[in-house]
């Protein structure tokens, strides 16, 4: 059970307290693991975790997710949204965990949620789950194979995470804020201060409207994915029925989203890369780079750094936020000051970051292959 007092009683150390968000698809997610003190732990001794216990989410949107207890959480406890399953000698825990994640385990779990009402599993339903059980030796071989793939997926995720951190660090080192006049790291062969420009000096505002509703591709800005189809992102169209007042963007156009959230406290800028054209709400500020003044790739990578945040903060003002949007006028935004190098240096910086992004994309494709292989084996190795 969740301790009386909820999150207020969580500690920075003590006994790990596992919640449903800590259970992934065959792995634990311990970035935000909570802890409870000894007194709270003693009151919940019946939920004390042992090595290789199988944990199963039994309520909410993550129902059916399963993972094994590792050394990091041994001696911890779970809340009421997570069930502990302790296997006997006839059943290897890792085999059981993978079975629950297979289509055969998931179908049974889904069948208990009559009418699609995913409220939760009870202990009688969990006990009634039927498992096709091979010999212990075969169970171990199946579990060991799936463990190898899971470990490779974990390693691949770490590779991608480290590359993304490297890319972010490089962006912060290779770009300059107006205050600094030049970046912390300079490419070989380039010297001297960068020059100051207003955004209006290097970009042209887009006011082109979707006259006659010539385009039906409604876009939205997703911080992680860029300018994407609204219908694909939300699984529905949330735009106005009349699209004639929307801005019509062409491939290569930029848009600034004044919405702030999470890590994007000053909004986010994205480029239209995935479609030839699309329409965007007039709440966004749209523009196109002047190719004679600024390299488009350099500019989009610059906007992925934090070097432009201060210049936007200066025009937003303290507390200038309205219904989730920064209170920034179009005129003020295009008057923001930025620091850029020569065109040759811009292109070299863009090439370095682009090469790293290509590497990240290759590693992501590799990860997708491992994940697909794992899903295939989960389908084929259980009955």
ZAKOL-718301 format. One record per residue (C-alpha): residue number from 0; x, y, z. Coordinates in steps of 0.5 Angstrom, whole numbers, padded with zeros to 4 digits, m for minus. Layout:
BEGIN
<site><n>NUM</n><u>X</u><v>Y</v><w>Z</w></site>
...
This chain:
BEGIN
<site><n>0</n><u>0000</u><v>0000</v><w>0000</w></site>
<site><n>1</n><u>0002</u><v>0007</v><w>m0001</w></site>
<site><n>2</n><u>0004</u><v>0010</v><w>0006</w></site>
<site><n>3</n><u>0000</u><v>0014</v><w>0010</w></site>
<site><n>4</n><u>0001</u><v>0021</v><w>0007</w></site>
<site><n>5</n><u>0003</u><v>0019</v><w>0000</w></site>
<site><n>6</n><u>0009</u><v>0023</v><w>m0003</w></site>
<site><n>7</n><u>0010</u><v>0027</v><w>0003</w></site>
<site><n>8</n><u>0013</u><v>0021</v><w>0007</w></site>
<site><n>9</n><u>0018</u><v>0019</v><w>0002</w></site>
<site><n>10</n><u>0025</u><v>0020</v><w>0004</w></site>
<site><n>11</n><u>0032</u><v>0021</v><w>0000</w></site>
<site><n>12</n><u>0035</u><v>0014</v><w>0002</w></site>
<site><n>13</n><u>0032</u><v>0008</v><w>0006</w></site>
<site><n>14</n><u>0028</u><v>0002</v><w>0003</w></site>
<site><n>15</n><u>0026</u><v>0003</v><w>m0004</w></site>
<site><n>16</n><u>0019</u><v>0004</v><w>m0005</w></site>
<site><n>17</n><u>0017</u><v>0001</v><w>m0012</w></site>
<site><n>18</n><u>0011</u><v>0004</v><w>m0016</w></site>
<site><n>19</n><u>0008</u><v>0002</v><w>m0022</w></site>
<site><n>20</n><u>0012</u><v>0008</v><w>m0026</w></site>
<site><n>21</n><u>0018</u><v>0004</v><w>m0024</w></site>
<site><n>22</n><u>0016</u><v>m0002</v><w>m0028</w></site>
<site><n>23</n><u>0018</u><v>m0003</v><w>m0035</w></site>
<site><n>24</n><u>0017</u><v>m0008</v><w>m0041</w></site>
<site><n>25</n><u>0022</u><v>m0013</v><w>m0038</w></site>
<site><n>26</n><u>0026</u><v>m0008</v><w>m0034</w></site>
<site><n>27</n><u>0026</u><v>m0003</v><w>m0028</w></site>
<site><n>28</n><u>0026</u><v>0004</v><w>m0029</w></site>
<site><n>29</n><u>0029</u><v>0007</v><w>m0023</w></site>
<site><n>30</n><u>0031</u><v>0014</v><w>m0025</w></site>
<site><n>31</n><u>0025</u><v>0017</v><w>m0020</w></site>
<site><n>32</n><u>0025</u><v>0011</v><w>m0015</w></site>
<site><n>33</n><u>0022</u><v>0013</v><w>m0008</w></site>
<site><n>34</n><u>0025</u><v>0011</v><w>m0001</w></site>
<site><n>35</n><u>0021</u><v>0010</v><w>0005</w></site>
<site><n>36</n><u>0024</u><v>0009</v><w>0013</w></site>
<site><n>37</n><u>0025</u><v>0003</v><w>0017</w></site>
<site><n>38</n><u>0018</u><v>0004</v><w>0021</w></site>
<site><n>39</n><u>0014</u><v>0005</v><w>0015</w></site>
<site><n>40</n><u>0018</u><v>m0001</v><w>0012</w></site>
<site><n>41</n><u>0016</u><v>m0006</v><w>0018</w></site>
<site><n>42</n><u>0009</u><v>m0004</v><w>0017</w></site>
<site><n>43</n><u>0009</u><v>m0007</v><w>0010</w></site>
<site><n>44</n><u>0013</u><v>m0013</v><w>0011</w></site>
<site><n>45</n><u>0009</u><v>m0017</v><w>0007</w></site>
<site><n>46</n><u>0011</u><v>m0013</v><w>0001</w></site>
<site><n>47</n><u>0018</u><v>m0014</v><w>0002</w></site>
<site><n>48</n><u>0022</u><v>m0016</v><w>m0004</w></site>
<site><n>49</n><u>0026</u><v>m0022</v><w>m0005</w></site>
<site><n>50</n><u>0031</u><v>m0023</v><w>m0011</w></site>
<site><n>51</n><u>0028</u><v>m0025</v><w>m0018</w></site>
<site><n>52</n><u>0021</u><v>m0024</v><w>m0015</w></site>
<site><n>53</n><u>0016</u><v>m0022</v><w>m0021</w></site>
<site><n>54</n><u>0013</u><v>m0015</v><w>m0021</w></site>
<site><n>55</n><u>0007</u><v>m0014</v><w>m0025</w></site>
<site><n>56</n><u>0003</u><v>m0008</v><w>m0026</w></site>
<site><n>57</n><u>m0004</u><v>m0009</v><w>m0024</w></site>
<site><n>58</n><u>m0008</u><v>m0002</v><w>m0025</w></site>
<site><n>59</n><u>m0008</u><v>0004</v><w>m0029</w></site>
<site><n>60</n><u>m0005</u><v>0005</v><w>m0036</w></site>
<site><n>61</n><u>0001</u><v>0001</v><w>m0035</w></site>
<site><n>62</n><u>m0003</u><v>m0005</v><w>m0033</w></site>
<site><n>63</n><u>0001</u><v>m0012</v><w>m0035</w></site>
<site><n>64</n><u>0008</u><v>m0009</v><w>m0035</w></site>
<site><n>65</n><u>0013</u><v>m0014</v><w>m0032</w></site>
<site><n>66</n><u>0020</u><v>m0014</v><w>m0029</w></site>
<site><n>67</n><u>0024</u><v>m0018</v><w>m0024</w></site>
<site><n>68</n><u>0027</u><v>m0015</v><w>m0018</w></site>
<site><n>69</n><u>0034</u><v>m0014</v><w>m0018</w></site>
<site><n>70</n><u>0039</u><v>m0013</v><w>m0012</w></site>
<site><n>71</n><u>0038</u><v>m0005</v><w>m0013</w></site>
<site><n>72</n><u>0031</u><v>m0006</v><w>m0010</w></site>
<site><n>73</n><u>0032</u><v>m0012</v><w>m0006</w></site>
<site><n>74</n><u>0029</u><v>m0011</v><w>0001</w></site>
<site><n>75</n><u>0024</u><v>m0006</v><w>m0001</w></site>
<site><n>76</n><u>0017</u><v>m0005</v><w>m0002</w></site>
<site><n>77</n><u>0011</u><v>m0004</v><w>m0007</w></site>
<site><n>78</n><u>0005</u><v>0000</v><w>m0007</w></site>
<site><n>79</n><u>m0002</u><v>m0003</v><w>m0008</w></site>
<site><n>80</n><u>m0001</u><v>m0002</v><w>m0016</w></site>
<site><n>81</n><u>0004</u><v>m0007</v><w>m0016</w></site>
<site><n>82</n><u>0003</u><v>m0015</v><w>m0015</w></site>
<site><n>83</n><u>0009</u><v>m0019</v><w>m0013</w></site>
<site><n>84</n><u>0009</u><v>m0026</v><w>m0016</w></site>
<site><n>85</n><u>0014</u><v>m0031</v><w>m0013</w></site>
<site><n>86</n><u>0015</u><v>m0037</v><w>m0017</w></site>
<site><n>87</n><u>0016</u><v>m0044</v><w>m0014</w></site>
<site><n>88</n><u>0022</u><v>m0049</v><w>m0017</w></site>
<site><n>89</n><u>0018</u><v>m0051</v><w>m0023</w></site>
<site><n>90</n><u>0018</u><v>m0044</v><w>m0026</w></site>
<site><n>91</n><u>0024</u><v>m0040</v><w>m0027</w></site>
<site><n>92</n><u>0022</u><v>m0033</v><w>m0025</w></site>
<site><n>93</n><u>0025</u><v>m0030</v><w>m0032</w></site>
<site><n>94</n><u>0021</u><v>m0034</v><w>m0036</w></site>
<site><n>95</n><u>0015</u><v>m0032</v><w>m0032</w></site>
<site><n>96</n><u>0016</u><v>m0025</v><w>m0033</w></site>
<site><n>97</n><u>0017</u><v>m0026</v><w>m0041</w></site>
<site><n>98</n><u>0011</u><v>m0030</v><w>m0041</w></site>
<site><n>99</n><u>0007</u><v>m0025</v><w>m0038</w></site>
<site><n>100</n><u>0010</u><v>m0020</v><w>m0043</w></site>
<site><n>101</n><u>0008</u><v>m0024</v><w>m0049</w></site>
<site><n>102</n><u>0002</u><v>m0024</v><w>m0053</w></site>
<site><n>103</n><u>m0001</u><v>m0030</v><w>m0050</w></site>
<site><n>104</n><u>0000</u><v>m0027</v><w>m0043</w></site>
<site><n>105</n><u>m0002</u><v>m0020</v><w>m0045</w></site>
<site><n>106</n><u>m0008</u><v>m0023</v><w>m0048</w></site>
<site><n>107</n><u>m0010</u><v>m0027</v><w>m0042</w></site>
<site><n>108</n><u>m0009</u><v>m0020</v><w>m0038</w></site>
<site><n>109</n><u>m0013</u><v>m0016</v><w>m0043</w></site>
<site><n>110</n><u>m0019</u><v>m0021</v><w>m0043</w></site>
<site><n>111</n><u>m0020</u><v>m0020</v><w>m0035</w></site>
<site><n>112</n><u>m0021</u><v>m0013</v><w>m0037</w></site>
<site><n>113</n><u>m0029</u><v>m0014</v><w>m0039</w></site>
<site><n>114</n><u>m0031</u><v>m0008</v><w>m0044</w></site>
<site><n>115</n><u>m0024</u><v>m0005</v><w>m0045</w></site>
<site><n>116</n><u>m0025</u><v>m0002</v><w>m0038</w></site>
<site><n>117</n><u>m0018</u><v>m0003</v><w>m0035</w></site>
<site><n>118</n><u>m0019</u><v>m0002</v><w>m0028</w></site>
<site><n>119</n><u>m0015</u><v>m0007</v><w>m0025</w></site>
<site><n>120</n><u>m0013</u><v>m0015</v><w>m0024</w></site>
<site><n>121</n><u>m0015</u><v>m0018</v><w>m0018</w></site>
<site><n>122</n><u>m0011</u><v>m0024</v><w>m0015</w></site>
<site><n>123</n><u>m0016</u><v>m0029</v><w>m0017</w></site>
<site><n>124</n><u>m0015</u><v>m0027</v><w>m0024</w></site>
<site><n>125</n><u>m0007</u><v>m0027</v><w>m0023</w></site>
<site><n>126</n><u>m0008</u><v>m0034</v><w>m0020</w></site>
<site><n>127</n><u>m0012</u><v>m0037</v><w>m0026</w></site>
<site><n>128</n><u>m0007</u><v>m0035</v><w>m0032</w></site>
<site><n>129</n><u>m0005</u><v>m0041</v><w>m0036</w></site>
<site><n>130</n><u>0002</u><v>m0042</v><w>m0038</w></site>
<site><n>131</n><u>0005</u><v>m0047</v><w>m0043</w></site>
<site><n>132</n><u>0011</u><v>m0050</v><w>m0039</w></site>
<site><n>133</n><u>0017</u><v>m0053</v><w>m0042</w></site>
<site><n>134</n><u>0022</u><v>m0057</v><w>m0038</w></site>
<site><n>135</n><u>0026</u><v>m0052</v><w>m0033</w></site>
<site><n>136</n><u>0032</u><v>m0053</v><w>m0037</w></site>
<site><n>137</n><u>0028</u><v>m0051</v><w>m0043</w></site>
<site><n>138</n><u>0025</u><v>m0045</v><w>m0039</w></site>
<site><n>139</n><u>0032</u><v>m0043</v><w>m0037</w></site>
<site><n>140</n><u>0035</u><v>m0043</v><w>m0045</w></site>
<site><n>141</n><u>0029</u><v>m0039</v><w>m0047</w></site>
<site><n>142</n><u>0030</u><v>m0034</v><w>m0041</w></site>
<site><n>143</n><u>0037</u><v>m0033</v><w>m0042</w></site>
<site><n>144</n><u>0037</u><v>m0032</v><w>m0050</w></site>
<site><n>145</n><u>0031</u><v>m0026</v><w>m0048</w></site>
<site><n>146</n><u>0036</u><v>m0024</v><w>m0043</w></site>
<site><n>147</n><u>0042</u><v>m0023</v><w>m0048</w></site>
<site><n>148</n><u>0037</u><v>m0019</v><w>m0052</w></site>
<site><n>149</n><u>0034</u><v>m0015</v><w>m0047</w></site>
<site><n>150</n><u>0042</u><v>m0013</v><w>m0044</w></site>
<site><n>151</n><u>0043</u><v>m0011</v><w>m0052</w></site>
<site><n>152</n><u>0037</u><v>m0007</v><w>m0052</w></site>
<site><n>153</n><u>0039</u><v>m0004</v><w>m0045</w></site>
<site><n>154</n><u>0047</u><v>m0002</v><w>m0048</w></site>
<site><n>155</n><u>0044</u><v>0000</v><w>m0054</w></site>
<site><n>156</n><u>0039</u><v>0005</v><w>m0051</w></site>
<site><n>157</n><u>0045</u><v>0007</v><w>m0047</w></site>
<site><n>158</n><u>0049</u><v>0009</v><w>m0053</w></site>
<site><n>159</n><u>0044</u><v>0013</v><w>m0056</w></site>
<site><n>160</n><u>0043</u><v>0017</v><w>m0049</w></site>
<site><n>161</n><u>0051</u><v>0018</v><w>m0049</w></site>
<site><n>162</n><u>0051</u><v>0021</v><w>m0056</w></site>
<site><n>163</n><u>0045</u><v>0025</v><w>m0055</w></site>
<site><n>164</n><u>0048</u><v>0028</v><w>m0049</w></site>
<site><n>165</n><u>0055</u><v>0029</v><w>m0053</w></site>
<site><n>166</n><u>0051</u><v>0033</v><w>m0058</w></site>
<site><n>167</n><u>0048</u><v>0037</v><w>m0053</w></site>
<site><n>168</n><u>0055</u><v>0039</v><w>m0050</w></site>
<site><n>169</n><u>0058</u><v>0040</v><w>m0057</w></site>
<site><n>170</n><u>0052</u><v>0045</v><w>m0059</w></site>
<site><n>171</n><u>0053</u><v>0049</v><w>m0052</w></site>
<site><n>172</n><u>0061</u><v>0049</v><w>m0054</w></site>
<site><n>173</n><u>0060</u><v>0051</v><w>m0062</w></site>
<site><n>174</n><u>0055</u><v>0056</v><w>m0061</w></site>
<site><n>175</n><u>0055</u><v>0063</v><w>m0058</w></site>
<site><n>176</n><u>0051</u><v>0068</v><w>m0054</w></site>
<site><n>177</n><u>0051</u><v>0075</v><w>m0056</w></site>
<site><n>178</n><u>0054</u><v>0076</v><w>m0049</w></site>
<site><n>179</n><u>0060</u><v>0072</v><w>m0051</w></site>
<site><n>180</n><u>0061</u><v>0074</v><w>m0058</w></site>
<site><n>181</n><u>0065</u><v>0068</v><w>m0060</w></site>
<site><n>182</n><u>0064</u><v>0060</v><w>m0057</w></site>
<site><n>183</n><u>0068</u><v>0056</v><w>m0052</w></site>
<site><n>184</n><u>0071</u><v>0052</v><w>m0057</w></site>
<site><n>185</n><u>0073</u><v>0055</v><w>m0064</w></site>
<site><n>186</n><u>0074</u><v>0050</v><w>m0070</w></site>
<site><n>187</n><u>0081</u><v>0050</v><w>m0073</w></site>
<site><n>188</n><u>0082</u><v>0056</v><w>m0078</w></site>
<site><n>189</n><u>0077</u><v>0061</v><w>m0076</w></site>
<site><n>190</n><u>0079</u><v>0067</v><w>m0071</w></site>
<site><n>191</n><u>0076</u><v>0073</v><w>m0069</w></site>
<site><n>192</n><u>0069</u><v>0075</v><w>m0066</w></site>
<site><n>193</n><u>0062</u><v>0073</v><w>m0069</w></site>
<site><n>194</n><u>0058</u><v>0078</v><w>m0071</w></site>
<site><n>195</n><u>0051</u><v>0081</v><w>m0068</w></site>
<site><n>196</n><u>0045</u><v>0080</v><w>m0072</w></site>
<site><n>197</n><u>0037</u><v>0081</v><w>m0071</w></site>
<site><n>198</n><u>0033</u><v>0075</v><w>m0073</w></site>
<site><n>199</n><u>0030</u><v>0080</v><w>m0078</w></site>
<site><n>200</n><u>0037</u><v>0081</v><w>m0081</w></site>
<site><n>201</n><u>0037</u><v>0073</v><w>m0083</w></site>
<site><n>202</n><u>0030</u><v>0071</v><w>m0083</w></site>
<site><n>203</n><u>0024</u><v>0073</v><w>m0087</w></site>
<site><n>204</n><u>0017</u><v>0073</v><w>m0083</w></site>
<site><n>205</n><u>0012</u><v>0068</v><w>m0086</w></site>
<site><n>206</n><u>0005</u><v>0071</v><w>m0087</w></site>
<site><n>207</n><u>0003</u><v>0067</v><w>m0092</w></site>
<site><n>208</n><u>m0004</u><v>0064</v><w>m0091</w></site>
<site><n>209</n><u>m0008</u><v>0058</v><w>m0093</w></site>
<site><n>210</n><u>m0012</u><v>0061</v><w>m0098</w></site>
<site><n>211</n><u>m0018</u><v>0057</v><w>m0101</w></site>
<site><n>212</n><u>m0015</u><v>0051</v><w>m0096</w></site>
<site><n>213</n><u>m0011</u><v>0049</v><w>m0101</w></site>
<site><n>214</n><u>m0007</u><v>0045</v><w>m0096</w></site>
<site><n>215</n><u>m0010</u><v>0040</v><w>m0091</w></site>
<site><n>216</n><u>m0004</u><v>0038</v><w>m0087</w></site>
<site><n>217</n><u>m0005</u><v>0041</v><w>m0080</w></site>
<site><n>218</n><u>0002</u><v>0041</v><w>m0077</w></site>
<site><n>219</n><u>0004</u><v>0042</v><w>m0069</w></site>
<site><n>220</n><u>0010</u><v>0043</v><w>m0066</w></site>
<site><n>221</n><u>0013</u><v>0037</v><w>m0061</w></site>
<site><n>222</n><u>0019</u><v>0039</v><w>m0058</w></site>
<site><n>223</n><u>0022</u><v>0032</v><w>m0059</w></site>
<site><n>224</n><u>0020</u><v>0031</v><w>m0066</w></site>
<site><n>225</n><u>0019</u><v>0037</v><w>m0069</w></site>
<site><n>226</n><u>0014</u><v>0040</v><w>m0074</w></site>
<site><n>227</n><u>0009</u><v>0034</v><w>m0075</w></site>
<site><n>228</n><u>0002</u><v>0032</v><w>m0077</w></site>
<site><n>229</n><u>m0003</u><v>0034</v><w>m0072</w></site>
<site><n>230</n><u>m0007</u><v>0028</v><w>m0074</w></site>
<site><n>231</n><u>m0001</u><v>0023</v><w>m0073</w></site>
<site><n>232</n><u>0001</u><v>0026</v><w>m0066</w></site>
<site><n>233</n><u>m0005</u><v>0026</v><w>m0063</w></site>
<site><n>234</n><u>m0009</u><v>0021</v><w>m0066</w></site>
<site><n>235</n><u>m0014</u><v>0026</v><w>m0068</w></site>
<site><n>236</n><u>m0015</u><v>0033</v><w>m0071</w></site>
<site><n>237</n><u>m0016</u><v>0038</v><w>m0066</w></site>
<site><n>238</n><u>m0015</u><v>0044</v><w>m0071</w></site>
<site><n>239</n><u>m0021</u><v>0049</v><w>m0073</w></site>
<site><n>240</n><u>m0025</u><v>0047</v><w>m0078</w></site>
<site><n>241</n><u>m0024</u><v>0053</v><w>m0083</w></site>
<site><n>242</n><u>m0016</u><v>0053</v><w>m0084</w></site>
<site><n>243</n><u>m0016</u><v>0059</v><w>m0089</w></site>
<site><n>244</n><u>m0013</u><v>0063</v><w>m0083</w></site>
<site><n>245</n><u>m0007</u><v>0058</v><w>m0082</w></site>
<site><n>246</n><u>0000</u><v>0060</v><w>m0084</w></site>
<site><n>247</n><u>0002</u><v>0056</v><w>m0090</w></site>
<site><n>248</n><u>0009</u><v>0053</v><w>m0089</w></site>
<site><n>249</n><u>0013</u><v>0050</v><w>m0094</w></site>
<site><n>250</n><u>0019</u><v>0045</v><w>m0093</w></site>
<site><n>251</n><u>0025</u><v>0048</v><w>m0090</w></site>
<site><n>252</n><u>0021</u><v>0054</v><w>m0086</w></site>
<site><n>253</n><u>0021</u><v>0055</v><w>m0079</w></site>
<site><n>254</n><u>0016</u><v>0056</v><w>m0073</w></site>
<site><n>255</n><u>0017</u><v>0058</v><w>m0066</w></site>
<site><n>256</n><u>0012</u><v>0056</v><w>m0061</w></site>
<site><n>257</n><u>0011</u><v>0060</v><w>m0055</w></site>
<site><n>258</n><u>0009</u><v>0055</v><w>m0051</w></site>
<site><n>259</n><u>0013</u><v>0053</v><w>m0045</w></site>
<site><n>260</n><u>0014</u><v>0047</v><w>m0041</w></site>
<site><n>261</n><u>0019</u><v>0042</v><w>m0038</w></site>
<site><n>262</n><u>0026</u><v>0043</v><w>m0041</w></site>
<site><n>263</n><u>0023</u><v>0048</v><w>m0046</w></site>
<site><n>264</n><u>0022</u><v>0054</v><w>m0041</w></site>
<site><n>265</n><u>0023</u><v>0059</v><w>m0047</w></site>
<site><n>266</n><u>0019</u><v>0055</v><w>m0052</w></site>
<site><n>267</n><u>0022</u><v>0052</v><w>m0058</w></site>
<site><n>268</n><u>0024</u><v>0053</v><w>m0065</w></site>
<site><n>269</n><u>0023</u><v>0047</v><w>m0071</w></site>
<site><n>270</n><u>0024</u><v>0047</v><w>m0078</w></site>
<site><n>271</n><u>0019</u><v>0043</v><w>m0083</w></site>
<site><n>272</n><u>0023</u><v>0037</v><w>m0085</w></site>
<site><n>273</n><u>0018</u><v>0031</v><w>m0086</w></site>
<site><n>274</n><u>0013</u><v>0034</v><w>m0091</w></site>
<site><n>275</n><u>0013</u><v>0038</v><w>m0097</w></site>
<site><n>276</n><u>0008</u><v>0043</v><w>m0094</w></site>
<site><n>277</n><u>0003</u><v>0044</v><w>m0088</w></site>
<site><n>278</n><u>m0001</u><v>0049</v><w>m0085</w></site>
<site><n>279</n><u>0000</u><v>0052</v><w>m0078</w></site>
<site><n>280</n><u>m0004</u><v>0056</v><w>m0073</w></site>
<site><n>281</n><u>m0003</u><v>0063</v><w>m0073</w></site>
<site><n>282</n><u>m0001</u><v>0063</v><w>m0065</w></site>
<site><n>283</n><u>0006</u><v>0061</v><w>m0068</w></site>
<site><n>284</n><u>0011</u><v>0065</v><w>m0071</w></site>
<site><n>285</n><u>0013</u><v>0063</v><w>m0077</w></site>
<site><n>286</n><u>0020</u><v>0065</v><w>m0081</w></site>
<site><n>287</n><u>0024</u><v>0063</v><w>m0087</w></site>
<site><n>288</n><u>0032</u><v>0063</v><w>m0087</w></site>
<site><n>289</n><u>0035</u><v>0068</v><w>m0092</w></site>
<site><n>290</n><u>0040</u><v>0063</v><w>m0095</w></site>
<site><n>291</n><u>0045</u><v>0069</v><w>m0097</w></site>
<site><n>292</n><u>0046</u><v>0071</v><w>m0089</w></site>
<site><n>293</n><u>0045</u><v>0064</v><w>m0085</w></site>
<site><n>294</n><u>0046</u><v>0057</v><w>m0087</w></site>
<site><n>295</n><u>0039</u><v>0053</v><w>m0085</w></site>
<site><n>296</n><u>0042</u><v>0047</v><w>m0082</w></site>
<site><n>297</n><u>0047</u><v>0052</v><w>m0077</w></site>
<site><n>298</n><u>0040</u><v>0056</v><w>m0075</w></site>
<site><n>299</n><u>0036</u><v>0050</v><w>m0073</w></site>
<site><n>300</n><u>0042</u><v>0047</v><w>m0069</w></site>
<site><n>301</n><u>0043</u><v>0054</v><w>m0066</w></site>
<site><n>302</n><u>0036</u><v>0053</v><w>m0064</w></site>
<site><n>303</n><u>0037</u><v>0047</v><w>m0061</w></site>
<site><n>304</n><u>0042</u><v>0050</v><w>m0056</w></site>
<site><n>305</n><u>0041</u><v>0054</v><w>m0050</w></site>
<site><n>306</n><u>0045</u><v>0060</v><w>m0053</w></site>
<site><n>307</n><u>0038</u><v>0064</v><w>m0055</w></site>
<site><n>308</n><u>0035</u><v>0063</v><w>m0049</w></site>
<site><n>309</n><u>0037</u><v>0070</v><w>m0046</w></site>
<site><n>310</n><u>0035</u><v>0074</v><w>m0051</w></site>
<site><n>311</n><u>0028</u><v>0071</v><w>m0051</w></site>
<site><n>312</n><u>0028</u><v>0072</v><w>m0044</w></site>
<site><n>313</n><u>0030</u><v>0079</v><w>m0044</w></site>
<site><n>314</n><u>0024</u><v>0081</v><w>m0048</w></site>
<site><n>315</n><u>0019</u><v>0076</v><w>m0045</w></site>
<site><n>316</n><u>0020</u><v>0080</v><w>m0038</w></site>
<site><n>317</n><u>0019</u><v>0077</v><w>m0031</w></site>
<site><n>318</n><u>0012</u><v>0073</v><w>m0030</w></site>
<site><n>319</n><u>0010</u><v>0075</v><w>m0037</w></site>
<site><n>320</n><u>0006</u><v>0069</v><w>m0039</w></site>
<site><n>321</n><u>m0001</u><v>0068</v><w>m0041</w></site>
<site><n>322</n><u>m0005</u><v>0061</v><w>m0041</w></site>
<site><n>323</n><u>0001</u><v>0057</v><w>m0042</w></site>
<site><n>324</n><u>0004</u><v>0062</v><w>m0047</w></site>
<site><n>325</n><u>0010</u><v>0067</v><w>m0047</w></site>
<site><n>326</n><u>0008</u><v>0074</v><w>m0048</w></site>
<site><n>327</n><u>0012</u><v>0076</v><w>m0054</w></site>
<site><n>328</n><u>0010</u><v>0080</v><w>m0060</w></site>
<site><n>329</n><u>0012</u><v>0078</v><w>m0067</w></site>
<site><n>330</n><u>0016</u><v>0085</v><w>m0067</w></site>
<site><n>331</n><u>0020</u><v>0084</v><w>m0061</w></site>
<site><n>332</n><u>0021</u><v>0077</v><w>m0063</w></site>
<site><n>333</n><u>0024</u><v>0079</v><w>m0070</w></site>
<site><n>334</n><u>0028</u><v>0084</v><w>m0066</w></site>
<site><n>335</n><u>0032</u><v>0079</v><w>m0062</w></site>
<site><n>336</n><u>0040</u><v>0079</v><w>m0062</w></site>
<site><n>337</n><u>0044</u><v>0073</v><w>m0064</w></site>
<site><n>338</n><u>0051</u><v>0072</v><w>m0065</w></site>
<site><n>339</n><u>0053</u><v>0068</v><w>m0072</w></site>
<site><n>340</n><u>0060</u><v>0067</v><w>m0075</w></site>
<site><n>341</n><u>0062</u><v>0067</v><w>m0083</w></site>
<site><n>342</n><u>0058</u><v>0063</v><w>m0088</w></site>
<site><n>343</n><u>0064</u><v>0058</v><w>m0088</w></site>
<site><n>344</n><u>0064</u><v>0057</v><w>m0081</w></site>
<site><n>345</n><u>0057</u><v>0056</v><w>m0080</w></site>
<site><n>346</n><u>0057</u><v>0050</v><w>m0085</w></site>
<site><n>347</n><u>0063</u><v>0047</v><w>m0082</w></site>
<site><n>348</n><u>0059</u><v>0047</v><w>m0075</w></site>
<site><n>349</n><u>0053</u><v>0044</v><w>m0078</w></site>
<site><n>350</n><u>0057</u><v>0039</v><w>m0082</w></site>
<site><n>351</n><u>0060</u><v>0037</v><w>m0075</w></site>
<site><n>352</n><u>0053</u><v>0036</v><w>m0072</w></site>
<site><n>353</n><u>0049</u><v>0033</v><w>m0078</w></site>
<site><n>354</n><u>0055</u><v>0028</v><w>m0078</w></site>
<site><n>355</n><u>0053</u><v>0026</v><w>m0070</w></site>
<site><n>356</n><u>0046</u><v>0026</v><w>m0072</w></site>
<site><n>357</n><u>0047</u><v>0021</v><w>m0077</w></site>
<site><n>358</n><u>0050</u><v>0017</v><w>m0072</w></site>
<site><n>359</n><u>0045</u><v>0017</v><w>m0067</w></site>
<site><n>360</n><u>0040</u><v>0016</v><w>m0073</w></site>
<site><n>361</n><u>0044</u><v>0009</v><w>m0075</w></site>
<site><n>362</n><u>0044</u><v>0007</v><w>m0067</w></site>
<site><n>363</n><u>0036</u><v>0008</v><w>m0067</w></site>
<site><n>364</n><u>0035</u><v>0004</v><w>m0073</w></site>
<site><n>365</n><u>0039</u><v>m0001</v><w>m0069</w></site>
<site><n>366</n><u>0035</u><v>m0001</v><w>m0063</w></site>
<site><n>367</n><u>0029</u><v>m0002</v><w>m0067</w></site>
<site><n>368</n><u>0032</u><v>m0008</v><w>m0070</w></site>
<site><n>369</n><u>0033</u><v>m0011</v><w>m0063</w></site>
<site><n>370</n><u>0026</u><v>m0009</v><w>m0060</w></site>
<site><n>371</n><u>0023</u><v>m0012</v><w>m0066</w></site>
<site><n>372</n><u>0027</u><v>m0019</v><w>m0065</w></site>
<site><n>373</n><u>0025</u><v>m0019</v><w>m0058</w></site>
<site><n>374</n><u>0018</u><v>m0018</v><w>m0060</w></site>
<site><n>375</n><u>0019</u><v>m0024</v><w>m0065</w></site>
<site><n>376</n><u>0022</u><v>m0028</v><w>m0060</w></site>
<site><n>377</n><u>0016</u><v>m0027</v><w>m0055</w></site>
<site><n>378</n><u>0011</u><v>m0029</v><w>m0060</w></site>
<site><n>379</n><u>0015</u><v>m0035</v><w>m0063</w></site>
<site><n>380</n><u>0017</u><v>m0038</v><w>m0056</w></site>
<site><n>381</n><u>0011</u><v>m0038</v><w>m0052</w></site>
<site><n>382</n><u>0005</u><v>m0042</v><w>m0052</w></site>
